[in-house]
């Protein structure tokens, strides 16, 4: 197989005795030497593996470890034995040979924390259980919480069950202050049923629906609203999640749902009592007179929906605002500009003009959690 002009030869996993003889699936790069016109062959630190779509993907073998292993130090990078172990572990993971990993845990330089995170993220519940039983003193609470976050974010309820049975709190947070429930509620790219199973398991184990143990103010309901998983949202609301929790920039779960065009999520939140007139009033840091006035005014959920092209959601919010106004609740008219056309979404249900251009900067957030 050719990737970027390099021949990639996947090989089966085989533990290496030394770094030079490792058979990890490294790509072999053959390039012309500038001196003498000969050809030289070298092994790169880039590997290939099959992605979720079946295609080969190339990535740095150390990246998957250093992303999990925050204590990767200068000593690690200059320890030949550790580097050999890392390459062997990488080869086992890349070739999906998880049965070889327990043997690697017996190496003198083995670090169970790394293996635990990788196994949890891959849904290897049996291996996670083995690590927890064989290396109980080596697994710190935050590491186990980080493994739970990995499992929840990738939709592996079996791994969560093992970690909870081992004594991990359902309200645990990892070293980045991410609550396990937040990762489960905001799981993107997984089957909705898997996210629902993880969320249900955590709530059943007593997790706080508002993730109060985390110093992050991004709440599980906001993440679920952004993803549009209605079943997860209903679970959280039934468990006591605040339908009008505020992020520091003023965003609410309703705003997040409108921002991403999740009509079903918007309706669930409206039914739960969320107010469509609550604006995100700290989205900018422009302290000029005009900017300060704009910040004070804020951006309504209907406005951000219209600006991002979700006009059906904007109409839904407009209708909800009109119903509240009819009951005597003071509401603010929502309007915004899209390119050269004006899209007015008023409480009375005014018709929108045809959109001719998308705004150059859409008001959207980052990852779900």
Rosetta blueprint (number, residue, H / E / L):
1 X L
2 X E
3 X E
4 X L
5 X L
6 X E
7 X E
8 X L
9 X L
10 X L
11 X L
12 X L
13 X L
14 X L
15 X L
16 X L
17 X L
18 X L
19 X L
20 X L
21 X L
22 X L
23 X L
24 X L
25 X L
26 X E
27 X E
28 X E
29 X E
30 X E
31 X E
32 X E
33 X L
34 X L
35 X L
36 X L
37 X L
38 X L
39 X E
40 X E
41 X E
42 X E
43 X E
44 X E
45 X E
46 X E
47 X E
48 X E
49 X E
50 X E
51 X L
52 X L
53 X L
54 X L
55 X L
56 X E
57 X E
58 X E
59 X E
60 X E
61 X L
62 X L
63 X H
64 X H
65 X H
66 X H
67 X L
68 X L
69 X L
70 X L
71 X L
72 X L
73 X L
74 X H
75 X H
76 X H
77 X H
78 X L
79 X L
80 X H
81 X H
82 X H
83 X H
84 X H
85 X H
86 X H
87 X H
88 X H
89 X H
90 X H
91 X H
92 X H
93 X H
94 X H
95 X L
96 X L
97 X L
98 X H
99 X H
100 X H
101 X H
102 X H
103 X H
104 X H
105 X L
106 X L
107 X L
108 X L
109 X L
110 X L
111 X L
112 X H
113 X H
114 X H
115 X H
116 X H
117 X H
118 X H
119 X H
120 X H
121 X H
122 X L
123 X L
124 X L
125 X H
126 X H
127 X H
128 X H
129 X H
130 X H
131 X H
132 X H
133 X H
134 X H
135 X L
136 X L
137 X L
138 X L
139 X L
140 X L
141 X H
142 X H
143 X H
144 X H
145 X H
146 X H
147 X H
148 X H
149 X H
150 X H
151 X H
152 X H
153 X H
154 X L
155 X L
156 X L
157 X H
158 X H
159 X H
160 X H
161 X H
162 X H
163 X H
164 X H
165 X H
166 X L
167 X L
168 X L
169 X L
170 X L
171 X L
172 X L
173 X E
174 X L
175 X L
176 X L
177 X L
178 X L
179 X E
180 X H
181 X H
182 X H
183 X H
184 X H
185 X H
186 X L
187 X L
188 X L
189 X L
190 X L
191 X L
192 X H
193 X H
194 X H
195 X H
196 X H
197 X H
198 X H
199 X H
200 X H
201 X H
202 X H
203 X H
204 X H
205 X L
206 X L
207 X L
208 X L
209 X L
210 X L
211 X L
212 X L
213 X L
214 X L
215 X L
216 X L
217 X L
218 X L
219 X L
220 X H
221 X H
222 X H
223 X H
224 X H
225 X H
226 X H
227 X H
228 X L
229 X L
230 X H
231 X H
232 X H
233 X H
234 X H
235 X H
236 X H
237 X H
238 X H
239 X L
240 X L
241 X L
242 X L
243 X L
244 X L
245 X L
246 X L
247 X L
248 X L
249 X L
250 X L
251 X L
252 X L
253 X H
254 X H
255 X H
256 X H
257 X H
258 X H
259 X H
260 X L
261 X L
262 X L
263 X H
264 X H
265 X H
266 X H
267 X H
268 X H
269 X H
270 X H
271 X H
272 X L
273 X L
274 X L
275 X L
276 X L
277 X L
278 X L
279 X L
280 X E
281 X L
282 X L
283 X L
284 X L
285 X L
286 X L
287 X L
288 X L
289 X H
290 X H
291 X H
292 X H
293 X H
294 X H
295 X H
296 X H
297 X H
298 X L
299 X E
300 X L
301 X H
302 X H
303 X H
304 X H
305 X H
306 X H
307 X H
308 X L
309 X L
310 X L
311 X H
312 X H
313 X H
314 X H
315 X H
316 X H
317 X H
318 X H
319 X H
320 X H
321 X H
322 X H
323 X H
324 X H
325 X H
326 X H
327 X L
328 X L
329 X L
330 X L
331 X L
332 X L
333 X L
334 X E
335 X E
336 X E
337 X E
338 X E
339 X L
340 X L
341 X E
342 X E
343 X E
344 X E
345 X E
346 X L
347 X L
348 X L
349 X L
350 X L
351 X L
352 X L
353 X L
354 X L
355 X L
356 X L
357 X L
358 X L
359 X L
360 X L
361 X L
362 X L
363 X L
364 X L
365 X L
366 X L
367 X L
368 X L
369 X L
